[in-house]
């Protein structure tokens, strides 16, 4: 339950939540509250446990600073953010509100960050919700959830998918408290990118999340979902790096800040296990949501096909050149060999003749383009589009988009690559790592496109219509976001090649049990 907000004598907004009173700050006309705990710190006796409700406090708690991030992997130097933090309140939320009045009834947008399930923090500047809240007239919420071994490793004695359970706990906090911040708990939209969009997809399939949100936006959904056997196998390899077993008793002896290094060590040599771990090893993906039969009973695609999205409106999409960012990070931009392209087609193209169909479908494509196409399709594009297909096949509504505007930053070499949508959605065009894709001096073109996308997202969150027709399998209407946004149908030859037959086959083990990536099948 919640009670009214008020303004303190120093014009700092105050809000009373179920756990206690908070004092935030005024920023550019918004009431902003940061670092609000939504669960007890998952350390000590609560290490690797499901999140527990936060204890109440007396007095007025300051809410001006972000809480510390959960332990981070080393990618992009993120591990530096979580080395011996001042406190262990990882599980916190942040709120931006144009009108912190219980009677305001504003739509609520809850952001779930990406980061391959190994990195991510709501305190990153690209996730500042101020501009989105102010321009869209919505309440924006961001939060932290556990990643890596803490959040997703299959550990004996611990519940699976602890990171997803953190997300459910954050959404329960929103349900119970957001009215005091001016939000309508019956108009909650979850939105996320990459692993955050994969999390959005997982929430659609989770009974524990039912009823906690009305709308969902999945931006470039990462399509990897692990069987329990595969997740347990990888967890055992991570624990072995420390000379331990993958149990709560053993791993609890390792300081949280030290644990991600074990996951990094396994990720760095996953190619040693390609025969055992299949496609996940080819892409060095050590953690993903686990289809454990309990927290996550089935894959999102199966859940939507079975009608799980009947009460949820869905907006999904992807970027045209998803893979190009990763190709550049690997030092392969413009350098992909015929052998590397052939390997990618063999591993990721759908079906026994997938490589041939890619070549037939793109006869002018060289090794660089084929490599990027099949990697983009496998990890992001097709999983995202399959969400829309499953939703519409069950008789429910979905809207689809594709971002085709090429990123001008870094010499324009990355096209409409993975992550470009993040600064455009939040409107933070000159802050954070994602803004590097926009360039040092955001152009008017970038500002205009960002405004168009923000308007579409907030309109969808407010009344369910982003401004273009719903998707169906006959017309295949998709909103293209570019210099001049337009609604168009996907080319028939492309849809025939990639939509009707694309699957994610599991590679069997040569020995032992039979773990495999669980992914959508048609």
N, C-alpha and C positions, 0 to 999 in steps of 0.2 A: 504494500500500500504506500501511497505517497501523499504528501501535503504540499501546500503552496510554496512558491518561490517568493523571495522578497529582495529588496535592495538594502544593503547595509548603509550606515551613515557615510562611509567612504565611497559610495556608489559602486561597491563591489557586489555582484549578484550573489545571493545566498539561496540555497535550495535544501530542503529536507528530504532525504531518501529514507528507505525503510531501515537502513543501518545507522543513520545519523545525519547531522547537518553538514553542508559543504559551503565553502566560500570560494568563488571563482574569480574571474577577472572580466573586464570590459575591453573588447578589442574590435575596433572598426564597426561599432554598432551591434556586436554580438556578445552574448553571454557565453563565456568559455570556461569549461571545467576540465582539468586534466588530472590524470593519475588517481582516478577513483577506484578503489579495490572492489572487484565484483566476486572475489573468492579468496579464501585464505591462501597464503604463500604455499606452494606445493613443495615444501622442503621438510627436512627432519622426518617426523613420523608420517607426514603426508606425501613424501617423495614417491613419485610414480603412481599416486592414487588419483581417483577421479576428483574433480574440484569440489571443495567444500564451501558452503555459504560463508561469506565474510562475517566476522563478529561485529556487533554494533560498537559505536564509540560515543563518548560523552563530548559535549561542547561542539564547537564548529571546527571542522577539519579543513585546513587549507587545500585547495585543489587547483594550484597554479602551475604545477610542474608535472611533466610526464613521469610515469613510473618507469623503472628500469626494464630493459628488454629481457626476454628469456635467453638462456645460453644459446650462442650463435655458432654456426660453422664458420670456416675461414673465408668463404667466398666474398669477394669485394671488400675484404678487410672487416667484415661485420663482427668477427670474433673480438675485435678491440672494444666493441660496445658493451660486452658482457663479461669482461675480465674482472673478477672480484668486485661486483657492484656494491654500492653503499648499503643496499638492502635487498631483500628477496621478494618484494611485492611485484612479481612479474605480471600477475593477472589483474590488470587495471583497464579501465575504459576512459575515454575522453569524449566530451560533448561540446558541440557548437550549436547554439540556438539563437535564432533571431528574436524569439519572444518567450522567455522562460516563465510562462504563466500556465497553470494547469488547465485553463480554459481555452488555450490557443488551438489545440487540436491539429498541429502541423504533422505532415507526413514525416516519417523517420527513415533515414538511410544509414544502414549499418555496414561498414567496410571491413572486409577480411583481406589482409595483405597476402601477397604471394611471396615466393622465395624458395621454390622447389621443396618445400616442407623442411628445410634445414636452416633458413635465415628468415628474418622479418621482424619488424618492430613498428608499432603505431606511432612512435616518436619521430620517424623519418620525415624530413620536411616536405617531401612530395605528397604525404598523406594529410597535410594540414587541411582541415575541413572548412576553413573560414569562407573561402570564396564560393564554394559549392552551396553552403548553407545560406549565405547572404544573398546571392543572386537567384537561388532557386526557392527561397522561402521554405526551407526544410530544416529539420534537426538532423545533424550529421553526427554519427557515433563511430569511433574507431576503438580498437582494443588489441591487447596482446593475447596470444595463445602459445602454448608450448610447441616447439619444433624439434626436429632431429630425434635423437634417442629419447630425450625427455618426453616428447609428445607422440612419437609414432613407432618407436621400436616395439617389437613383439616380445615382451618381457614376462617371464614366468612369475606369477603372483601379482601381476598388475593388469588392470583393464586395458583392452586394446583401444587404439584411437583416442588417447588422452587429449591430444590437440583438438580433435573434434568435440570431445566432451567439454573442453574449455569454451569452445565456440557456443555450444548449447547453453552453458552457464552464463555467458555474456548476454545471449539473447533472452534468457530468463530474467537477468537483471534489467534489461531494456523493458520487458513486459511489466515488471513490477515497479519501475521507477521513472520511466521516461515521461509520464504525464506531468510530473513536477517541473520538467525542463521545457514544457510546451509541446511535447510530442504526443501523437495518438498511437497507443499501443496496438490498435487494430489496423494501423496502416504502416507496417514495418516492411521495408525492402532490404534484403541482404544483397550486397554487391561485392564482387571480388575479381581479382585478375590472376591468371596463371594458377599456382597452387591455391590461391584464394578462391578462384573460380572453381577449381576442382573441389574445394571445401564446400562452396555453395551447392555444387552438384551432389556431394555427399549428404549435406543437410536435407536435401529433397528426399533422400532415401531413408532417413533415420527416423524411426518412430519417436525418439526422444525430442526431435525438433518439430514435430507436427504441431501446427497452430501458432508457432512462434513468429512467423513472418507470412505476409500476404503476397509478396512479389519477390522475384529473384533475378539478378543480373549476373551472368557468367561471361566474363571477358577473357577469351583465350584459355578455356578450361584445360588444365593439364590432365591428360587422359589416363594416367597410370593409377591403377588400383591393384593392390597385392592380395594374393591369397594368404591365409594365415600361415601356411607352410613356407612360402617364400619369405614372408616377413620374419618368421622365426629363424630361418636359415641365415638371413642377413644380420639379424640381431646377434646370433651366435658368433658370427665373424667379427662384429664390432666388439663384443665382450672379450673375444680371444685376443684382440689387440692389447688388452689390458691384463691379460692373464687371468680373466674371470669368466664366470658363467653368466648367461643372460637371465639372471634372476634379480628380483628386488633386493634380496639380502646382499648379493655381491655388488651390484652396481650402485647401491646406496652408499657404499664406502668411498665412492669417487666424488670429489667435489664437483658441483654442477658446471663450473667454468672449465673444468678439464675434460669433461665427457665428450663434447663435440669433436675433439681431435681424433677420437677413435672412429667416429663416423667418417671424418675426412680421410683418414688413412685407408679405410675400406673403399670409399668412393674412388680414391686415386688409383686403385688397382683392381677395379671391378672387371676389367677385361680378362682377368685370370679366371673368372667364373662364368664366362658367356655360355658355355655348354650347360651350366647348372642353373643360371638365373635368367638366361634368355635376353629379351629385348631391353629389360631394365639395366642389365650390365653393359650393353652396347652404348647406352646413353648415360652411364654412371649415375643412376638414380637409386640411392640406397633406401629412401623412405617415401612412403605414400600411404594414403588411407588403406586400411586392411578390411577386406570383406570377411569379417569374423563370425557372421551369423547372428550377432547379438547387437552390439552398438551399430554396426553397419551390416544389415542382413543380406543385402544384394547390391549389385552395382547400381549407380544412378540411372543408367539407361534401362535396365530391367525394371527398376522401381517406377520410372515414368511410364514405361509401356504398360505396366500393371495398374496405372491410374493414380500413382502417388501425387501427381501434380494437379489433381482435379480442383484443389482449392488455392492454387498458386498460379499467378500470371508470370510468364517467363520471357526474358529478353536475353538473347545469347549472340555472340559474335566473335570474330577473330580478326587478326591483322594479315594482310596479304603476304608479307614476307617474314613470317614469324621466325624462321630458322636463321635468318641472316645475322642477327645479333650474335648468336652462339657460334656461327661460322667465323665471324670476326674475332671473337674472344679466343677461339682455338687457333687463330693465325692462318686460317684456310681461305679467307676471302679472296676469290679469284685464283686460288691455288689447288682446288679439288681435282684429284687425278681421276682418270677413267676407272681405276681399280677401286678407289674410295667410293665413287658414285655407284659402281656395281655392287659393292658390299652393302651400301645403304639400301639399295633397291631390293637386294636379296633378303635383308633382315626385316625391312619395314613395309615393303609393298604388299598389299593384301592378296592373298590367294596364291596358288602355285604358279600362275602366269602373271603375277603382279608387275614384275620388272618389264616384261614385254608390253603390257598395257600402258605403263607409263611412257615408254619410248614411242609407242604408236600414238598415244594421246598428245605427246609433245615432241613431234618429230624434229623440230629445229633446236631442241634444248641440248646444250652441252653438259658436261659433267657437273659444273657448278650449279646450274639450274635444276637438274634432276636431283642432285643431292639435297638442295634446299627444299624442293617440292615434297619429296617423300618424307623428309624429317619433319617439316612443318605439318604435313597432313597427319602423320602418325601421332605426334605428341600433342598438337593443339587443334588444328583445323577440323579434322573429322570427329574427334570426341565432342567438340563444341557443337557442330552441326547435328551430330547424332542426338544430342539432347533435344534440339528442336524437333527432329523427326520423331523421336519417341513420344514427346509431349503431344504433337499433333496427331500421331497415329492413334493415341488413346482418346482423341476427341477433345483435347484441350488446347489452349491458346499459347502461341509463342511468336515472338518477333525476332528477326535475324538481321544482323548488320555485318559489314566488312569494312575495315579501315584500310583505305588504299592510298591515302595521302603520304607521300614520301617524307621521311624525316630530313630536315635541312641540316641538322647538326652533323659534326664529324665529316664534313665535306660531302654530305648527301649520299654516302656510300651504303647506308643501311636500309634504305627504302622504308616501307611500312613494316618495320620490324617489331619483334616482341617487346612489350613494355611501352611502346609509343602512346598507347591509349591512356596510360596512367596520368601523365601531366595534362593531357587534353581533358580528361574527365574531371579532375580536381581543379583545373585552371591554374595550377602552379607551374607556370611555364619557364620560370627562371630560378628554381630552387630544387635541390635534390639531384640524385644521380640520373633519374629519368629525364630531367630537364636538359641534360646534356644532348639528348636527341633533338631537342628543339633548336639549339644553338644559343650563342651568348646573348643575342639581341632578338627576342621573339618578334616575328614579323606580324603585320596586321592580318595576314593570311592565317597564321597560327592562332591569333586571338579570335578571329571570326569562326574558325572551325571549332575551337574549344568552346566558344559560347554556344554554338549549335549543338554540340554533343552534350554539354551540361544541361541545356534546355530540354533535350530529349530524355536524359536520364531522370531529371527532376520531375518532368511531366509524367513519365512512366511511374515514378514513385508516388506521385500525387493522385493520379486517376487511372493509371494502367494503360495509357496510350502514348507511345513515344513519338508519334507523328507519322508513321508509315503503316501500311497494311500488315496484318498478321501473315505469317508464313503458312504455305500449304504445299503439298508435294506435287501439285499440278502446275501452278504458276511459278513457284519457287521465288517469290518476291523477296528481295534483300535490299536493305538500305546501304548504299555505298557512301562512306564518309571521305570526301576529298575536297579539293578546292571548291568544286561545285557539287555538293551532295545531291544524290539522285537515287531513285528507287528503280531497280532493274531486276531482271531474272538472270539467274546463273546460266551461263552458256550450256546448251544441252550436251555437247560432247564432254565437257568437264564433269558435269553431274553424272553422266553415264559411266565415265571412267572411275570416278572416285567415290560417288555416293552410294551406288547400288550394291557394289561388291566389296567395299572396303571393310576388312575385319582386322582384328588384332590377335593373330594366332599365338597360342602359348607354346613355348619350346619345352619339350619334356626333358627331364633329367636323364643323364646317362647312368646315374647310380643314386641309390637312396630314395628319398621320398620324391614327390612330384610337384614342387611349388612352381607357380607360374603367374605372370601378370594377368590379372583379371580385367577384361576390357569389353566394350560393347560388341555384340555380334548381331548381325541382322538375320 
